[in-house]
């Protein structure tokens, strides 16, 4: 049975840190005491197994024609990447896509999880249409502060509106870089609040700086939130708690002018 609270994590463009946020948001919720499921919906480019692969694990299994998700560091996780080798990945469509999602998501025993975080593929494709037409949820948008990301993300946000998926707000990743000398450099010069938040009447939830520790943890297969005590980790934990507590109140209301 699927949890009542479903959090989609979406980006209009690849390479903006969407999977990193999905994984660490899920583990932040777990640290706050929630029972959490994590589903990797990027069927052609699964990242989640790499990002959590070094945690204490109980691998996914089959029982009476149902998938029992893996348990990694106290979170229930499922991904095509746990089942197939990367070279076997491909483009899924039609009944094949529907069948894969049925098995991995809808027919999986999520062990009474309170919340399910879904790491979506970037852009707009058949996975989004299939999921949004069958499973209602709330969505967090991830972007970098640059025009190229905004253009693709706006297209995706319009898609979310068409499927009546409420948006929680926007997370700006790679927001800035802090030098060891203390100087702050805004690598990308875009204005996320003006270009994405205000046109859609959304809150800028969090700004995450460029931080080598985050990528190092991901490469090692351990979510950074588990061992990190930085201000960014504290802010992400606070955001994860607020998202669960305020879940029912998130409603997308576009400005009238």
Order of alpha helices (4+ residues) and beta strands (2+ residues): beta-alpha-beta-alpha-beta-beta-beta-beta-beta-alpha-beta-beta-alpha-beta-alpha-beta-beta-beta-alpha-alpha
